[in-house]
């Protein structure tokens, strides 16, 4: 067995750097929704239900890439806080659909402009062209991973 002097410089390794960036961005946006007493997974559930209007827990997991347990716990807490309501789907009795309550919708509408402003604060150091390139590249890489082409 030969000894190798090869090593991985994490500062130059794209997947590592991207994960650090994602965590930093997540923490930066969390400054907003944490003021409302929401955890990261609770905010992602609220934001996802707000976007889709009506969605199952399973589809929330697929959309957010969150594990089933944190989503389930978040849903329970959000229902207890009267921010979310659940009803049985008429087309598939095995599926429960989630919607925001009036209170949940009001909270969602209050937080949205704040997180959008936080997003603009985050991106203000980039030129318009850099923002557009970053969006295109991110979506392209995500699409490649989604279809398995990057494997």
KOLGU-401006 format. One record per residue (C-alpha): residue in one letter; x, y, z. Coordinates in steps of 0.1 Angstrom, whole numbers, padded with zeros to 4 digits, always signed. Example, Ala and Ser with C-alpha at 12.3 -4.5 7.8 and 13.67 -1.06 7.14 Angstrom:
A+0123-0045+0078 S+0137-0011+0071 
//
This chain:
X+0000+0000+0000 X+0015+0033-0010 X+0013+0064+0011 X-0003+0094-0005 X+0003+0130+0003 X-0029+0141-0013 X-0053+0160+0009 X-0085+0179+0004 X-0083+0217+0010 X-0119+0224+0022 X-0115+0261+0015 X-0112+0252-0022 X-0137+0223-0022 X-0169+0236-0038 X-0194+0213-0020 X-0180+0222+0014 X-0179+0260+0006 X-0215+0258-0007 X-0227+0241+0024 X-0210+0267+0046 X-0226+0295+0025 X-0260+0278+0027 X-0257+0276+0065 X-0246+0313+0067 X-0275+0324+0046 X-0299+0303+0066 X-0287+0318+0098 X-0289+0353+0083 X-0326+0348+0073 X-0333+0331+0107 X-0327+0365+0123 X-0362+0374+0110 X-0384+0344+0117 X-0368+0336+0151 X-0382+0369+0164 X-0416+0354+0158 X-0407+0323+0178 X-0404+0300+0148 X-0377+0274+0143 X-0360+0269+0109 X-0382+0239+0101 X-0414+0256+0114 X-0406+0286+0091 X-0400+0263+0062 X-0433+0246+0067 X-0452+0279+0071 X-0434+0293+0040 X-0442+0262+0020 X-0478+0260+0030 X-0481+0298+0023 X-0467+0293-0012 X-0488+0262-0021 X-0519+0273-0002 X-0528+0236+0005 X-0502+0208+0007 X-0497+0174+0024 X-0469+0168+0049 X-0453+0143+0025 X-0452+0170-0002 X-0437+0195+0023 X-0409+0170+0029 X-0403+0166-0009 X-0404+0203-0015 X-0382+0214+0014 X-0359+0184+0014 X-0365+0182+0052 X-0368+0148+0070 X-0402+0135+0080 X-0397+0138+0118 X-0388+0176+0119 X-0416+0183+0095 X-0441+0163+0116 X-0430+0180+0149 X-0432+0214+0132 X-0467+0207+0119 X-0478+0196+0154 X-0464+0228+0170 X-0479+0250+0143 X-0513+0234+0147 X-0511+0238+0185 X-0502+0275+0179 X-0532+0278+0156 X-0511+0288+0127 X-0519+0257+0106 X-0549+0236+0101 X-0553+0201+0088 X-0581+0184+0069 X-0586+0151+0051 X-0583+0153+0014 X-0615+0146-0004 X-0597+0129-0033 X-0575+0106-0011 X-0589+0099+0024 X-0554+0087+0035 X-0539+0122+0029 X-0542+0152+0052 X-0539+0186+0036 X-0525+0215+0055 X-0534+0252+0051 X-0526+0283+0070 X-0552+0296+0095 X-0561+0333+0093 X-0536+0338+0121 X-0510+0318+0102 X-0517+0337+0070 X-0513+0370+0088 X-0480+0359+0103 X-0468+0347+0069 X-0478+0380+0053 X-0460+0399+0080 X-0427+0379+0077 X-0425+0378+0039 X-0415+0414+0033 X-0390+0411+0061 X-0373+0380+0047 X-0373+0395+0012 X-0356+0426+0026 X-0331+0404+0044 X-0325+0387+0011 X-0318+0420-0006 X-0294+0429+0022 X-0276+0397+0017 X-0273+0402-0021 X-0264+0439-0021 X-0227+0431-0023 X-0232+0415-0057 X-0238+0433-0090 X-0271+0426-0109 X-0251+0405-0133 X-0235+0384-0105 X-0270+0379-0089 X-0284+0367-0122 X-0254+0344-0129 X-0256+0330-0093 X-0293+0322-0097 X-0287+0305-0131 X-0257+0285-0119 X-0275+0274-0087 X-0306+0263-0106 X-0285+0245-0132 X-0265+0226-0106 X-0297+0217-0087 X-0313+0205-0119 X-0283+0184-0128 X-0283+0168-0093 X-0320+0162-0095 X-0318+0143-0128 X-0287+0124-0117 X-0264+0139-0145 X-0239+0151-0120 X-0233+0115-0107 
//
